[in-house]
Amino acid sequence: TFGEGFKDGLPIGLGYLSVSFTFGILAVSKGLSWLQASIISLTNITSAGQVAGLGIMTAGGGILAMIISQIVINLRYSLMGIALSQKADKTMTPLLRIILAYGITDEIFGVAVSKKHEFGARYFFGLTILPVIGWVAGTTIGAILGRVFPDFLTNALAIGIYGMFVSIVLPKAKHDKVILSGSLISCIISCVFFFTPVLAQNVSGGFAIIIAAVVSALIVVFLRKPLAGKAGVV
């Protein structure tokens, strides 16, 4: 039912409110208006994709870099959509699937796919509505306050969303050498692009992100078996 989904989405919405607050601050610190930041959050609802897109925009990257980066970063949502389609009941018509796919995020997927029974369009809509409101409202509040807070405070708060990414990766990296190796390789590649004058001048920030993500992922795919063996991972 809608009420069940609404209840399940409440903690996600509260979490999104705090996380997107830092994105709003980051966006205005890069020169965007509060309205632009809010529209980005309303039309995306993807923290990693939004931060990457913001970096490409502020670095003067082209539309091709934006398209490729968003496909690479957000490709997982296609797989989530396939998994969720197996649990959707007959009320999920093709049109409703297209519309409600807008609300697929990591957390919403996790809650929906863990349901023991099939879910319908009303449940998924209820599950989505509070996270979307929380994400957009948090962005708007952060963007507005980012114009009011002193620079030292906005700069400090703007790194909060990066802290979220680190907090997601570190616990897994501590127990999985595959994830740890991929993260370190991507950091090294990013540093090479940033600190090498020739690369920094000729490769945009957007393509540097894409190259670092794809190359590090390919390397750990080929090294996965030896790394997993050393880590004791089956």
C-alpha positions as CSV (number, residue, x, y, z in Angstrom):
1,T,0.0,0.0,0.0
2,F,1.0,3.6,-0.3
3,G,1.0,4.0,3.5
4,E,3.5,1.1,3.9
5,G,5.8,2.6,1.3
6,F,5.5,6.0,2.8
7,K,6.5,4.6,6.2
8,D,9.5,2.7,4.7
9,G,10.7,5.8,2.9
10,L,10.7,8.1,6.0
11,P,14.2,7.1,7.3
12,I,15.6,7.4,3.7
13,G,14.1,10.9,3.3
14,L,15.6,12.0,6.6
15,G,19.0,10.7,5.6
16,Y,18.8,12.4,2.2
17,L,17.9,15.7,3.8
18,S,21.3,15.8,5.6
19,V,23.4,14.5,2.7
20,S,21.9,16.7,0.0
21,F,22.4,19.7,2.4
22,T,26.1,19.5,1.7
23,F,25.6,19.2,-2.0
24,G,23.6,22.4,-2.0
25,I,26.5,24.2,-0.2
26,L,29.0,22.6,-2.6
27,A,26.9,23.7,-5.7
28,V,26.7,27.4,-4.6
29,S,30.4,27.4,-3.7
30,K,31.1,26.5,-7.3
31,G,29.0,29.4,-8.6
32,L,25.5,27.9,-9.1
33,S,22.4,29.5,-7.9
34,W,20.1,27.9,-5.3
35,L,17.5,27.3,-8.0
36,Q,20.0,25.6,-10.4
37,A,21.2,23.4,-7.5
38,S,17.6,22.4,-6.6
39,I,16.7,21.6,-10.3
40,I,19.8,19.4,-10.5
41,S,18.7,17.4,-7.4
42,L,15.1,17.3,-8.6
43,T,16.0,15.8,-12.0
44,N,18.8,13.4,-10.9
45,I,18.6,12.1,-7.3
46,T,22.1,10.6,-7.5
47,S,24.8,12.0,-5.2
48,A,27.8,10.6,-7.1
49,G,26.4,11.5,-10.5
50,Q,25.5,15.1,-9.3
51,V,29.0,15.7,-7.8
52,A,30.7,14.4,-10.9
53,G,28.4,16.4,-13.1
54,L,29.0,19.5,-11.0
55,G,32.8,19.0,-11.4
56,I,32.5,18.7,-15.2
57,M,30.3,21.9,-15.4
58,T,32.6,24.0,-13.3
59,A,35.7,22.7,-15.1
60,G,34.2,23.7,-18.5
61,G,33.8,20.1,-19.7
62,G,31.8,19.3,-22.8
63,I,28.4,17.5,-23.1
64,L,30.2,14.3,-24.3
65,A,32.1,14.1,-21.1
66,M,28.9,14.7,-19.1
67,I,27.0,12.0,-21.0
68,I,29.8,9.4,-20.7
69,S,30.4,10.1,-17.0
70,Q,26.8,9.8,-16.1
71,I,26.4,6.5,-18.0
72,V,29.5,5.1,-16.2
73,I,28.5,6.3,-12.8
74,N,24.8,5.5,-13.0
75,L,24.9,2.3,-15.0
76,R,24.1,0.3,-11.8
77,Y,20.6,1.7,-11.8
78,S,19.8,-0.3,-14.9
79,L,20.7,-3.4,-13.1
80,M,18.7,-2.4,-10.1
81,G,15.7,-1.7,-12.4
82,I,16.0,-5.2,-13.8
83,A,16.1,-6.7,-10.3
84,L,13.1,-4.7,-9.1
85,S,11.1,-5.6,-12.2
86,Q,11.1,-9.2,-11.0
87,K,9.4,-8.2,-7.7
88,A,6.8,-5.8,-9.2
89,D,3.2,-7.1,-9.4
90,K,0.7,-6.7,-12.2
91,T,-0.2,-3.1,-11.2
92,M,3.2,-2.0,-12.5
93,T,2.2,-1.3,-16.1
94,P,5.0,-0.5,-18.6
95,L,4.2,3.2,-18.3
96,L,4.2,3.2,-14.5
97,R,7.6,1.3,-14.6
98,I,9.0,4.1,-16.8
99,I,7.7,6.8,-14.5
100,L,8.6,5.2,-11.2
101,A,12.1,4.3,-12.4
102,Y,12.9,8.0,-11.8
103,G,12.9,7.2,-8.1
104,I,15.4,4.3,-8.1
105,T,18.3,5.0,-5.8
106,D,20.6,2.7,-3.9
107,E,18.6,3.0,-0.7
108,I,15.2,2.8,-2.3
109,F,16.3,-0.3,-4.2
110,G,17.7,-1.9,-1.0
111,V,14.3,-1.4,0.8
112,A,12.1,-2.5,-2.1
113,V,14.1,-5.6,-3.2
114,S,14.3,-6.8,0.4
115,K,10.5,-7.1,0.6
116,K,9.3,-10.6,1.1
117,H,6.3,-10.1,-1.1
118,E,5.7,-8.5,-4.5
119,F,5.1,-4.7,-4.4
120,G,2.8,-2.6,-6.5
121,A,2.9,0.9,-8.0
122,R,1.3,2.5,-4.9
123,Y,3.9,1.0,-2.6
124,F,6.8,2.1,-4.7
125,F,5.4,5.6,-5.1
126,G,4.9,5.9,-1.4
127,L,8.5,4.6,-0.9
128,T,9.9,7.2,-3.3
129,I,8.0,10.4,-2.3
130,L,9.8,11.3,1.0
131,P,13.3,10.5,-0.3
132,V,12.7,12.8,-3.3
133,I,11.3,15.6,-1.1
134,G,14.2,15.2,1.4
135,W,16.8,15.2,-1.3
136,V,15.5,18.3,-3.0
137,A,14.6,20.2,0.2
138,G,18.1,19.5,1.7
139,T,19.7,20.8,-1.5
140,T,17.6,23.9,-1.5
141,I,18.3,24.7,2.2
142,G,22.0,24.0,1.9
143,A,22.2,26.2,-1.2
144,I,20.3,29.1,0.4
145,L,22.3,28.9,3.7
146,G,25.5,28.6,1.6
147,R,25.0,32.2,0.5
148,V,24.6,33.3,4.1
149,F,27.3,31.3,6.0
150,P,30.8,32.8,6.1
151,D,33.3,31.3,3.6
152,F,35.2,29.2,6.1
153,L,32.0,27.5,7.2
154,T,30.7,26.8,3.7
155,N,34.1,25.4,2.6
156,A,34.1,23.1,5.7
157,L,30.5,21.9,5.1
158,A,31.0,21.5,1.3
159,I,33.4,18.5,1.9
160,G,30.7,16.7,3.8
161,I,29.4,14.9,0.7
162,Y,32.9,13.7,-0.1
163,G,33.1,12.4,3.5
164,M,29.9,10.3,2.7
165,F,31.6,8.7,-0.2
166,V,34.7,7.9,1.9
167,S,32.5,6.4,4.6
168,I,30.8,4.1,2.1
169,V,34.1,2.8,0.6
170,L,36.3,2.5,3.7
171,P,34.4,-0.2,5.7
172,K,34.3,-2.4,2.6
173,A,37.9,-1.7,1.6
174,K,39.1,-2.7,5.1
175,H,37.8,-6.3,4.5
176,D,38.1,-6.6,0.7
177,K,41.5,-6.1,-1.1
178,V,39.7,-5.9,-4.4
179,I,37.7,-2.8,-3.4
180,L,40.8,-1.3,-1.6
181,S,43.0,-1.8,-4.7
182,G,40.4,-0.3,-7.1
183,S,40.0,2.7,-4.8
184,L,43.7,3.3,-4.5
185,I,44.3,2.9,-8.3
186,S,41.6,5.4,-9.1
187,C,43.1,7.9,-6.6
188,I,46.6,7.5,-8.2
189,I,45.2,8.0,-11.7
190,S,43.3,11.1,-10.6
191,C,46.5,12.5,-9.0
192,V,48.5,11.8,-12.2
193,F,45.9,13.8,-14.2
194,F,45.8,16.6,-11.7
195,F,49.5,17.1,-11.0
196,T,50.9,16.4,-14.5
197,P,50.9,19.8,-16.3
198,V,50.4,18.3,-19.8
199,L,47.5,16.2,-18.8
200,A,45.9,18.9,-16.6
201,Q,46.0,21.3,-19.5
202,N,44.7,18.9,-22.2
203,V,42.3,16.6,-20.4
204,S,39.2,18.0,-18.8
205,G,38.2,17.1,-15.3
206,G,35.2,15.2,-16.6
207,F,37.2,12.9,-18.8
208,A,39.8,12.4,-16.1
209,I,37.0,11.1,-13.8
210,I,35.8,8.7,-16.5
211,I,39.3,7.4,-17.3
212,A,40.2,6.9,-13.6
213,A,36.9,5.0,-13.0
214,V,37.1,2.8,-16.1
215,V,40.8,2.0,-16.0
216,S,40.8,1.2,-12.2
217,A,37.7,-1.0,-12.7
218,L,39.3,-2.9,-15.6
219,I,42.5,-3.4,-13.7
220,V,40.8,-4.9,-10.6
221,V,38.7,-7.1,-12.9
222,F,41.8,-8.7,-14.2
223,L,43.5,-8.9,-10.8
224,R,40.3,-9.9,-9.0
225,K,41.2,-13.6,-8.6
226,P,44.8,-13.2,-7.1
227,L,43.6,-10.3,-4.9
228,A,40.6,-12.2,-3.7
229,G,42.7,-15.2,-3.0
230,K,45.1,-13.2,-0.8
231,A,42.2,-11.6,1.0
232,G,40.5,-14.9,1.6
233,V,37.5,-13.8,-0.4
234,V,35.6,-16.5,-2.2
